[in-house]
Amino acid sequence: MYEYDFGDGWDHHLELVDISTHTFDDALPKIIGGEYACPPEDCGGTYGYRGLKEVLMSPKHPEYKSTKVWVGPKFDPMVCDFNSIQQGLGKLKRLIDKYEKGFY
């Protein structure tokens, strides 16, 4: 188990399913799957995120407009943004490469 953001109590369960011995043409690390959006920072932990999703799924909710402004117009809790995640993994790859080369 991996705990993210000690104050809000996000627990992530990771499972190694297989180790591949195949060669890859793609840059690694690479996202291969996922569901839903990553919760925005400081949304109040699991309970706060549940409430945030309820508001965003109800356009007539009194807090809908202010919540939408806070999370941004493109945020959809039901959509996993693979492109954004892969961009972040690309940055991670560059850091790994830099580290492996001795920061030269």
DRENPA-3360 file (N, C-alpha, C; in nm, 2 decimals, always signed):
BEGIN
1 = MYEYDFGD = +0.09/-0.12/+0.00/+0.00/+0.00/+0.00/+0.09/+0.12/+0.00 ~ +0.05/+0.22/-0.07/+0.12/+0.35/-0.09/+0.03/+0.46/-0.03 ~ +0.07/+0.54/+0.06/-0.01/+0.65/+0.11/+0.04/+0.78/+0.06 ~ -0.05/+0.85/-0.01/-0.02/+0.98/-0.07/-0.09/+1.09/+0.01 ~ -0.02/+1.19/+0.04/-0.07/+1.31/+0.11/-0.12/+1.27/+0.25 ~ -0.02/+1.26/+0.34/-0.05/+1.21/+0.47/-0.17/+1.28/+0.54 ~ -0.19/+1.41/+0.51/-0.30/+1.48/+0.58/-0.44/+1.44/+0.53 ~ -0.46/+1.39/+0.41/-0.59/+1.36/+0.36/-0.62/+1.21/+0.35;
9 = GWDHHLEL = -0.53/+1.13/+0.38/-0.55/+0.99/+0.38/-0.58/+0.92/+0.25 ~ -0.51/+0.95/+0.15/-0.53/+0.88/+0.02/-0.44/+0.75/+0.03 ~ -0.50/+0.64/+0.02/-0.43/+0.51/+0.01/-0.45/+0.45/-0.13 ~ -0.34/+0.41/-0.18/-0.34/+0.34/-0.31/-0.28/+0.20/-0.30 ~ -0.35/+0.11/-0.36/-0.31/-0.03/-0.36/-0.25/-0.06/-0.49 ~ -0.13/-0.10/-0.50/-0.06/-0.13/-0.62/-0.03/-0.28/-0.63 ~ -0.05/-0.34/-0.74/-0.03/-0.48/-0.76/+0.06/-0.51/-0.88 ~ +0.17/-0.57/-0.86/+0.25/-0.61/-0.97/+0.19/-0.74/-1.03;
17 = VDISTHTF = +0.14/-0.73/-1.15/+0.07/-0.84/-1.22/+0.17/-0.93/-1.30 ~ +0.27/-0.87/-1.36/+0.36/-0.94/-1.45/+0.49/-0.86/-1.47 ~ +0.59/-0.93/-1.50/+0.72/-0.86/-1.54/+0.75/-0.91/-1.68 ~ +0.75/-0.81/-1.77/+0.77/-0.84/-1.91/+0.92/-0.85/-1.94 ~ +0.95/-0.95/-2.03/+1.09/-0.96/-2.08/+1.10/-0.91/-2.23 ~ +0.99/-0.86/-2.28/+0.98/-0.81/-2.42/+1.06/-0.68/-2.43 ~ +1.11/-0.65/-2.54/+1.17/-0.52/-2.57/+1.06/-0.43/-2.61 ~ +1.08/-0.30/-2.58/+0.97/-0.20/-2.61/+1.03/-0.10/-2.70;
25 = DDALPKII = +0.95/-0.06/-2.80/+0.98/+0.06/-2.88/+0.94/+0.19/-2.82 ~ +0.84/+0.18/-2.73/+0.79/+0.30/-2.67/+0.88/+0.34/-2.55 ~ +0.87/+0.47/-2.53/+0.94/+0.53/-2.41/+0.87/+0.48/-2.28 ~ +0.95/+0.44/-2.18/+0.90/+0.40/-2.06/+0.94/+0.50/-1.95 ~ +0.87/+0.52/-1.85/+0.74/+0.46/-1.81/+0.63/+0.50/-1.90 ~ +0.53/+0.42/-1.91/+0.41/+0.45/-1.99/+0.28/+0.41/-1.92 ~ +0.18/+0.49/-1.93/+0.05/+0.46/-1.87/-0.02/+0.36/-1.97 ~ -0.07/+0.25/-1.91/-0.14/+0.15/-2.00/-0.29/+0.14/-1.96;
33 = GGEYACPP = -0.33/+0.20/-1.85/-0.47/+0.20/-1.82/-0.50/+0.28/-1.70 ~ -0.63/+0.30/-1.68/-0.67/+0.39/-1.56/-0.82/+0.42/-1.57 ~ -0.87/+0.46/-1.46/-1.02/+0.50/-1.46/-1.03/+0.63/-1.38 ~ -1.12/+0.71/-1.43/-1.15/+0.84/-1.36/-1.04/+0.94/-1.35 ~ -1.07/+1.05/-1.31/-0.97/+1.16/-1.29/-0.90/+1.15/-1.16 ~ -0.78/+1.21/-1.16/-0.71/+1.22/-1.03/-0.78/+1.33/-0.95 ~ -0.80/+1.31/-0.82/-0.86/+1.42/-0.74/-0.78/+1.54/-0.74 ~ -0.84/+1.66/-0.75/-0.76/+1.78/-0.74/-0.69/+1.80/-0.60;
41 = EDCGGTYG = -0.58/+1.87/-0.60/-0.51/+1.90/-0.47/-0.61/+1.96/-0.37 ~ -0.59/+1.92/-0.24/-0.66/+1.99/-0.13/-0.81/+1.99/-0.15 ~ -0.87/+1.87/-0.19/-1.01/+1.87/-0.21/-1.08/+1.81/-0.08 ~ -1.00/+1.78/+0.02/-1.06/+1.73/+0.14/-1.06/+1.58/+0.16 ~ -0.96/+1.51/+0.10/-0.96/+1.37/+0.12/-1.07/+1.30/+0.05 ~ -1.09/+1.17/+0.09/-1.18/+1.09/+0.02/-1.33/+1.14/+0.03 ~ -1.36/+1.19/+0.15/-1.50/+1.24/+0.18/-1.52/+1.37/+0.10 ~ -1.42/+1.46/+0.10/-1.43/+1.58/+0.03/-1.44/+1.56/-0.12;
49 = YRGLKEVL = -1.37/+1.46/-0.17/-1.37/+1.43/-0.32/-1.51/+1.37/-0.35 ~ -1.56/+1.29/-0.27/-1.70/+1.23/-0.29/-1.80/+1.35/-0.31 ~ -1.79/+1.45/-0.22/-1.88/+1.56/-0.22/-1.86/+1.65/-0.34 ~ -1.73/+1.66/-0.38/-1.70/+1.74/-0.50/-1.76/+1.68/-0.62 ~ -1.75/+1.55/-0.63/-1.80/+1.48/-0.75/-1.95/+1.49/-0.75 ~ -2.02/+1.48/-0.64/-2.16/+1.50/-0.64/-2.20/+1.64/-0.69 ~ -2.13/+1.74/-0.65/-2.16/+1.88/-0.69/-2.14/+1.89/-0.84 ~ -2.03/+1.83/-0.89/-2.00/+1.84/-1.04/-2.09/+1.76/-1.13;
57 = MSPKHPEY = -2.16/+1.66/-1.07/-2.25/+1.58/-1.15/-2.39/+1.64/-1.14 ~ -2.41/+1.75/-1.07/-2.54/+1.82/-1.06/-2.53/+1.96/-1.09 ~ -2.54/+2.00/-1.22/-2.53/+2.14/-1.26/-2.62/+2.23/-1.19 ~ -2.73/+2.19/-1.14/-2.83/+2.27/-1.07/-2.79/+2.29/-0.92 ~ -2.69/+2.22/-0.88/-2.64/+2.23/-0.74/-2.60/+2.38/-0.71 ~ -2.63/+2.43/-0.59/-2.60/+2.57/-0.56/-2.45/+2.60/-0.57 ~ -2.36/+2.50/-0.54/-2.22/+2.52/-0.54/-2.15/+2.48/-0.68 ~ -2.23/+2.44/-0.78/-2.18/+2.40/-0.90/-2.08/+2.50/-0.97;
65 = KSTKVWVG = -2.13/+2.62/-0.99/-2.05/+2.72/-1.06/-1.92/+2.75/-0.99 ~ -1.92/+2.77/-0.86/-1.80/+2.80/-0.79/-1.70/+2.69/-0.78 ~ -1.76/+2.57/-0.78/-1.68/+2.45/-0.78/-1.61/+2.43/-0.91 ~ -1.69/+2.45/-1.02/-1.63/+2.44/-1.16/-1.52/+2.54/-1.18 ~ -1.54/+2.66/-1.12/-1.43/+2.76/-1.13/-1.31/+2.71/-1.06 ~ -1.32/+2.65/-0.94/-1.21/+2.61/-0.86/-1.14/+2.49/-0.93 ~ -1.21/+2.39/-0.99/-1.14/+2.28/-1.05/-1.09/+2.31/-1.19 ~ -1.15/+2.41/-1.25/-1.12/+2.44/-1.39/-1.22/+2.38/-1.49;
73 = PKFDPMVC = -1.24/+2.45/-1.60/-1.34/+2.41/-1.69/-1.33/+2.28/-1.76 ~ -1.20/+2.23/-1.77/-1.18/+2.10/-1.83/-1.19/+1.98/-1.74 ~ -1.19/+2.00/-1.61/-1.19/+1.89/-1.52/-1.32/+1.81/-1.52 ~ -1.31/+1.68/-1.54/-1.43/+1.59/-1.54/-1.39/+1.47/-1.45 ~ -1.45/+1.45/-1.34/-1.41/+1.35/-1.25/-1.43/+1.21/-1.31 ~ -1.50/+1.20/-1.41/-1.53/+1.07/-1.47/-1.43/+1.03/-1.59 ~ -1.34/+1.12/-1.62/-1.25/+1.10/-1.73/-1.10/+1.09/-1.68 ~ -1.03/+0.99/-1.72/-0.89/+0.97/-1.69/-0.81/+1.04/-1.81;
81 = DFNSIQQG = -0.73/+1.14/-1.78/-0.66/+1.22/-1.88/-0.53/+1.15/-1.91 ~ -0.53/+1.05/-2.00/-0.41/+0.98/-2.03/-0.30/+1.06/-2.08 ~ -0.33/+1.16/-2.17/-0.23/+1.25/-2.23/-0.15/+1.33/-2.12 ~ -0.23/+1.38/-2.02/-0.16/+1.46/-1.92/-0.08/+1.37/-1.83 ~ -0.13/+1.25/-1.80/-0.05/+1.15/-1.72/+0.08/+1.11/-1.79 ~ +0.07/+1.09/-1.92/+0.19/+1.05/-2.00/+0.29/+1.16/-2.01 ~ +0.24/+1.28/-2.01/+0.33/+1.40/-2.01/+0.41/+1.40/-1.88 ~ +0.34/+1.38/-1.77/+0.41/+1.37/-1.64/+0.51/+1.26/-1.63;
89 = LGKLKRLI = +0.47/+1.14/-1.69/+0.57/+1.03/-1.69/+0.69/+1.06/-1.78 ~ +0.67/+1.14/-1.89/+0.78/+1.18/-1.97/+0.88/+1.27/-1.90 ~ +0.82/+1.36/-1.81/+0.91/+1.44/-1.73/+0.99/+1.35/-1.63 ~ +0.92/+1.25/-1.57/+0.98/+1.15/-1.48/+1.10/+1.08/-1.56 ~ +1.07/+1.04/-1.68/+1.17/+0.96/-1.76/+1.29/+1.05/-1.78 ~ +1.28/+1.18/-1.81/+1.39/+1.27/-1.82/+1.47/+1.28/-1.69 ~ +1.40/+1.29/-1.58/+1.47/+1.29/-1.45/+1.55/+1.16/-1.42 ~ +1.49/+1.05/-1.46/+1.56/+0.92/-1.44/+1.68/+0.92/-1.53;
97 = DKYEKGFY = +1.67/+0.95/-1.65/+1.78/+0.95/-1.74/+1.89/+1.04/-1.69 ~ +1.85/+1.16/-1.64/+1.95/+1.26/-1.59/+2.03/+1.20/-1.47 ~ +1.95/+1.13/-1.38/+2.01/+1.07/-1.27/+2.10/+0.96/-1.30 ~ +2.06/+0.87/-1.40/+2.14/+0.76/-1.44/+2.27/+0.80/-1.51 ~ +2.27/+0.92/-1.57/+2.39/+0.98/-1.64/+2.48/+1.05/-1.54 ~ +2.44/+1.06/-1.41/+2.52/+1.13/-1.32/+2.50/+1.28/-1.32 ~ +2.39/+1.33/-1.36/+2.36/+1.47/-1.36/+2.45/+1.56/-1.45 ~ +2.50/+1.50/-1.55/+2.59/+1.58/-1.64/+2.51/+1.65/-1.74;
% end
